[in-house]
Amino acid sequence: MVDRLMLNLSRVEPAKAEEVAAPIARRIFTSAPEAPEMSFEDMLSASIRKVNSLQLEADDKVRSLAIGEAEDISEVVLASSRADVALRMLMELRNKFLDAYQALSRITG
């Protein structure tokens, strides 16, 4: 949208630039963000399923490497690294939720 604003401004005389830019800028800065299509619970469940699938994929690639079926070890390392990073991120998210829960329980209890 900003690119469109710049394109429109480049075609307009300097005296009329504000007339063209004002409505577009108003839409950019005052429009409310759209509601998410997924609930938080759905998003969290999808993330957990994705981490699980990455772990299973990494396990399959390591297994295929162990029995000699894997042709490229870099794919195995990459799959394992993806699974590791995803799991670490999920664990950090869990830790933040636990910290927030404990803080709330200290406040209310």
ChimeraX attribute file (.defattr): number of C-alpha atoms within 10 A of each C-alpha:
attribute: neighborCount
match mode: 1-to-1
recipient: residues
	/A:1	10
	/A:2	10
	/A:3	8
	/A:4	10
	/A:5	15
	/A:6	11
	/A:7	11
	/A:8	14
	/A:9	17
	/A:10	11
	/A:11	9
	/A:12	14
	/A:13	10
	/A:14	10
	/A:15	7
	/A:16	10
	/A:17	14
	/A:18	13
	/A:19	12
	/A:20	14
	/A:21	15
	/A:22	12
	/A:23	10
	/A:24	15
	/A:25	15
	/A:26	10
	/A:27	11
	/A:28	13
	/A:29	8
	/A:30	8
	/A:31	9
	/A:32	8
	/A:33	6
	/A:34	6
	/A:35	7
	/A:36	7
	/A:37	8
	/A:38	10
	/A:39	10
	/A:40	10
	/A:41	9
	/A:42	11
	/A:43	12
	/A:44	14
	/A:45	12
	/A:46	13
	/A:47	14
	/A:48	15
	/A:49	12
	/A:50	15
	/A:51	21
	/A:52	15
	/A:53	13
	/A:54	21
	/A:55	20
	/A:56	15
	/A:57	17
	/A:58	22
	/A:59	16
	/A:60	14
	/A:61	21
	/A:62	20
	/A:63	14
	/A:64	14
	/A:65	16
	/A:66	10
	/A:67	8
	/A:68	9
	/A:69	11
	/A:70	15
	/A:71	10
	/A:72	10
	/A:73	12
	/A:74	10
	/A:75	15
	/A:76	21
	/A:77	14
	/A:78	13
	/A:79	20
	/A:80	20
	/A:81	15
	/A:82	17
	/A:83	22
	/A:84	16
	/A:85	13
	/A:86	19
	/A:87	18
	/A:88	13
	/A:89	13
	/A:90	16
	/A:91	12
	/A:92	12
	/A:93	13
	/A:94	12
	/A:95	12
	/A:96	12
	/A:97	12
	/A:98	12
	/A:99	12
	/A:100	12
	/A:101	12
	/A:102	13
	/A:103	12
	/A:104	11
	/A:105	10
	/A:106	9
	/A:107	8
	/A:108	7
	/A:109	7
